[in-house]
Amino acid sequence: MELPTPVLIHNELIGVKGGAGSLLNISDFGFYEVNLTFGSNVHRVLLPIATTVIIGKEPEAPEAAGLDIER
């Protein structure tokens, strides 16, 4: 994954459910560094990995990801 990359962010601590953002860095110290949109402003935020879900904004096709889905 190339950084920065557009993502959707879920984090209960700050009340974000599917917030649009950009993943900038994944720290060895246990947090994501993201630019997160709050209203009309963009803020740099450090979010703990343990309580944050990061989802790539663009879906990947199973064939492109090299996955074999058994049905």
C-alpha distances in whole Angstrom, upper triangle without the diagonal:
4,6,9,8,11,12,15,16,19,21,25,26,26,26,23,22,20,20,18,15,12,10,11,11,11,15,16,19,18,17,14,15,15,17,19,21,25,27,27,26,22,22,20,20,19,19,19,17,20,21,18,16,13,12,10,12,12,13,12,15,16,17,13,12,15,16,20,22,25,28
4,6,6,10,12,16,17,20,22,26,27,26,27,24,23,21,20,17,15,11,9,9,10,11,15,17,20,19,17,14,14,14,15,18,20,24,26,26,24,20,21,18,19,19,19,20,18,22,23,19,18,14,14,11,13,13,15,14,17,19,19,16,15,18,20,23,25,29,31
3,5,9,11,14,15,19,20,24,24,23,24,21,22,19,18,15,12,9,7,6,7,9,12,15,18,17,15,12,11,10,12,15,17,21,24,23,21,17,17,15,15,15,16,18,17,20,21,18,17,13,14,11,13,14,16,17,20,22,23,19,18,21,23,26,27,31,33
4,7,9,13,14,18,19,23,23,22,23,20,20,18,16,13,10,6,5,5,7,10,13,17,18,18,15,12,10,9,9,12,15,18,21,20,18,14,15,13,14,14,15,18,17,20,21,17,16,13,13,11,12,13,16,17,21,23,24,20,19,23,24,28,29,32,34
4,6,10,12,16,18,22,22,21,22,18,18,15,14,11,9,5,5,7,10,12,15,18,20,19,16,12,11,10,10,12,14,18,20,20,18,15,16,14,15,16,16,18,17,20,20,16,15,11,10,8,8,10,13,14,17,19,21,18,17,20,21,25,26,29,31
4,7,10,14,16,20,21,19,19,16,15,12,11,8,6,4,6,9,12,14,17,21,22,20,17,13,12,10,9,10,12,15,17,17,16,13,14,14,14,16,16,18,17,20,19,15,13,10,9,6,6,8,11,13,17,20,21,18,18,21,22,26,26,29,30
4,6,10,13,16,18,16,16,13,12,9,8,6,5,5,6,10,12,13,17,20,21,18,15,12,12,9,10,9,11,14,17,17,17,14,14,14,14,14,13,16,14,17,16,12,10,6,5,5,5,8,11,13,17,19,21,19,17,21,21,24,24,27,29
4,7,10,14,15,14,13,10,8,5,5,5,6,8,9,13,15,15,18,21,22,19,16,13,13,10,11,9,11,13,15,17,16,14,15,15,14,15,13,15,14,16,14,11,8,6,5,6,6,10,11,14,18,20,23,21,19,23,22,25,24,27,28
4,7,10,12,11,10,7,7,5,5,7,7,9,9,13,14,14,16,19,19,16,13,10,11,9,10,8,10,12,15,17,16,14,13,13,11,12,10,12,11,13,11,7,6,5,7,9,9,13,15,17,21,22,25,23,21,25,24,27,26,29,30
4,7,9,9,8,5,5,5,7,10,10,13,13,16,16,16,18,20,20,16,14,12,14,12,13,11,13,13,16,19,18,16,16,15,13,13,10,11,11,12,9,6,5,7,8,12,12,16,17,19,22,23,27,25,23,26,25,28,26,29,30
4,6,6,6,5,7,9,9,12,12,14,14,17,17,16,17,19,18,15,12,11,13,12,14,11,13,13,16,19,18,16,15,15,12,11,8,9,10,10,6,5,7,9,12,15,16,19,20,23,26,27,30,29,26,29,28,31,29,32,32
4,5,5,6,8,11,11,15,16,18,18,20,20,19,20,22,20,17,15,15,16,16,17,14,16,15,18,21,20,19,17,17,14,14,11,11,12,11,7,8,10,13,15,18,19,23,23,26,29,30,33,32,29,32,31,33,31,34,34
4,6,8,11,13,13,16,16,18,18,20,20,18,19,21,18,15,13,14,15,15,16,14,16,15,18,21,19,18,16,16,12,12,9,10,12,11,8,9,12,14,17,20,21,25,26,28,32,32,35,34,32,34,33,36,34,37,37
4,6,9,12,11,14,14,16,17,19,19,19,19,22,20,17,14,14,14,13,14,11,12,11,14,17,16,15,13,13,10,11,9,11,13,14,10,10,12,14,17,20,20,24,25,28,31,32,36,34,32,35,34,36,35,38,38
4,7,10,9,13,14,17,18,20,21,21,22,24,23,20,17,16,17,15,16,12,13,11,13,17,16,16,15,16,13,14,12,14,15,15,11,11,12,14,16,19,19,23,24,27,30,31,35,33,31,34,33,35,34,36,36
4,6,6,9,11,14,15,18,19,19,20,23,22,19,16,14,15,13,13,10,10,10,12,15,15,14,13,14,12,13,11,13,14,15,11,10,10,11,13,16,15,19,20,23,27,28,31,30,28,31,30,33,31,34,34
4,6,9,11,15,16,19,20,20,22,25,24,20,18,16,17,15,15,12,12,12,14,17,17,16,16,17,15,16,14,15,15,16,12,10,9,11,11,14,13,17,18,21,24,25,29,27,26,29,28,30,28,31,31
4,6,9,12,13,17,19,19,21,24,24,21,18,15,16,13,14,11,11,12,14,16,16,15,16,17,15,16,14,16,16,17,14,11,9,9,9,11,10,13,14,18,21,22,26,24,23,26,25,28,26,29,29
4,6,10,12,15,17,18,20,23,23,20,17,14,14,11,10,7,7,8,10,13,13,11,12,13,12,14,13,16,16,17,15,12,11,10,10,12,10,14,16,19,23,25,28,26,24,28,27,30,29,32,32
4,7,10,13,16,17,20,23,23,21,18,14,14,10,9,6,6,9,11,12,12,10,11,13,13,15,14,17,17,19,17,14,12,10,10,10,8,12,15,18,21,24,26,24,23,27,27,30,29,32,32
4,7,9,12,14,17,20,21,18,15,11,10,7,5,4,6,10,12,12,11,8,9,10,10,12,12,15,15,18,16,13,12,9,10,10,9,12,15,18,22,24,26,24,23,26,26,30,29,33,34
4,6,9,12,15,18,19,17,14,10,9,5,5,7,9,13,15,15,13,10,10,9,10,12,12,15,15,18,17,14,13,10,10,9,9,12,15,17,21,23,25,22,21,25,25,29,29,32,34
4,6,8,11,15,16,14,11,7,6,5,7,9,12,15,18,18,16,13,12,10,10,10,11,13,12,16,15,12,11,8,10,9,10,13,16,17,21,22,24,21,20,23,24,27,28,31,33
4,7,10,13,15,14,11,8,5,5,7,10,14,17,20,19,17,13,12,9,10,10,12,14,14,17,18,15,15,12,13,13,14,16,19,20,24,25,27,24,22,25,26,30,30,34,36
4,6,10,11,11,9,6,5,7,10,13,17,19,23,23,20,16,14,11,11,10,11,12,12,15,16,14,14,12,14,14,16,18,20,21,24,25,27,24,22,25,26,29,30,33,36
4,7,9,8,6,5,6,9,12,15,18,21,24,25,22,19,17,13,12,10,10,10,9,12,14,12,13,11,14,14,17,19,20,21,24,25,26,24,21,24,24,28,29,32,34
4,5,6,5,6,7,11,14,17,20,22,26,27,24,20,18,14,12,9,10,10,9,12,14,13,15,14,17,18,20,23,24,24,28,28,30,27,24,27,27,31,32,34,37
4,6,7,9,11,15,18,20,24,26,30,30,27,24,21,18,16,12,13,11,10,13,16,15,17,16,19,20,23,25,26,26,29,29,31,28,25,27,28,31,32,35,37
4,6,9,11,15,18,20,23,25,29,30,27,23,20,17,14,11,11,9,9,11,14,14,17,17,20,22,24,27,28,28,32,31,34,31,28,30,30,34,34,37,39
4,7,10,13,17,18,22,23,27,28,25,22,19,16,13,10,9,6,6,8,10,11,13,14,17,19,22,24,25,26,29,29,31,29,26,28,28,31,31,34,36
4,7,9,13,14,18,19,23,24,22,18,16,12,10,6,5,4,5,8,9,9,11,11,15,17,19,22,23,24,28,28,31,28,25,28,28,31,31,34,36
4,6,10,11,15,17,21,22,19,16,13,10,8,6,5,6,6,10,10,8,10,9,12,14,16,19,20,21,25,26,28,26,23,26,26,29,30,33,35
4,7,9,13,15,19,19,16,13,10,7,6,5,7,9,10,13,14,11,13,11,14,15,16,19,21,23,26,28,30,27,25,28,28,32,32,35,37
4,6,10,12,16,16,13,10,8,6,5,6,8,11,12,15,14,11,12,10,12,13,14,17,19,21,25,27,29,26,24,27,28,31,31,35,36
4,7,10,13,13,10,6,5,4,6,9,10,14,15,18,17,14,15,12,14,14,14,17,20,22,26,28,30,27,26,29,30,33,33,37,38
4,6,10,10,8,5,5,6,7,10,10,14,15,18,16,13,13,12,13,14,13,17,20,22,26,28,31,28,27,30,30,34,33,36,37
4,6,7,6,4,6,9,10,13,14,17,19,21,19,16,16,14,15,16,14,18,21,24,27,30,32,30,29,32,32,35,35,38,39
4,6,5,6,7,10,11,14,15,18,20,22,19,17,17,17,18,19,17,21,24,27,30,33,35,33,32,35,35,38,37,40,41
4,6,8,10,14,14,18,18,22,23,25,22,20,20,20,20,21,19,22,25,28,32,34,37,35,34,37,37,40,39,42,42
4,7,10,14,15,19,20,24,25,28,25,22,22,21,22,22,19,22,26,29,32,35,37,35,34,38,38,41,40,43,44
4,7,10,12,16,18,21,23,26,23,21,21,20,21,21,19,22,26,29,32,35,37,34,34,37,38,41,40,43,44
4,7,9,13,15,19,20,23,21,18,19,17,18,18,17,20,23,26,30,32,34,32,31,34,35,38,38,41,42
4,6,10,12,16,18,21,19,17,18,16,18,19,18,22,25,27,31,33,35,33,31,35,35,38,38,41,43
4,7,10,13,15,18,17,15,17,15,18,18,18,21,24,26,30,32,34,31,30,33,34,37,37,40,42
4,6,10,12,15,14,12,14,13,16,17,18,21,24,26,30,31,34,31,29,32,32,36,36,39,40
4,7,9,12,12,10,13,13,16,18,19,22,24,26,30,31,33,31,28,31,31,35,35,38,39
4,6,9,8,7,10,10,14,16,18,21,23,24,28,29,32,29,27,30,29,32,32,35,36
4,5,6,6,10,11,15,17,20,23,24,25,29,29,32,30,27,29,29,32,31,34,35
4,6,5,8,9,13,15,18,21,21,22,26,26,28,26,23,26,25,28,28,30,32
4,6,8,11,14,17,20,23,23,24,27,27,30,28,25,27,26,29,28,30,32
4,7,10,13,17,19,22,22,24,27,27,30,29,26,28,27,30,29,31,32
4,6,10,13,15,18,19,21,24,24,27,26,23,26,25,28,27,29,30
4,7,10,12,15,15,17,20,21,24,23,20,23,22,24,23,26,27
4,7,9,12,13,15,18,19,22,20,18,21,20,23,23,26,27
4,6,9,9,11,15,16,19,17,15,18,18,21,20,23,24
4,6,7,9,12,14,17,15,13,17,17,20,20,23,24
4,6,10,13,15,18,16,15,19,19,22,21,25,26
4,7,10,13,15,13,13,16,17,19,19,23,24
4,7,9,12,10,10,14,13,16,16,19,20
4,6,8,7,7,10,10,13,13,17,18
4,5,5,6,9,9,11,11,15,16
4,5,5,6,5,7,7,11,13
4,5,5,6,7,9,13,14
4,5,8,10,12,16,18
4,5,9,11,15,17
4,7,10,13,16
4,6,10,13
4,6,10
4,6
4
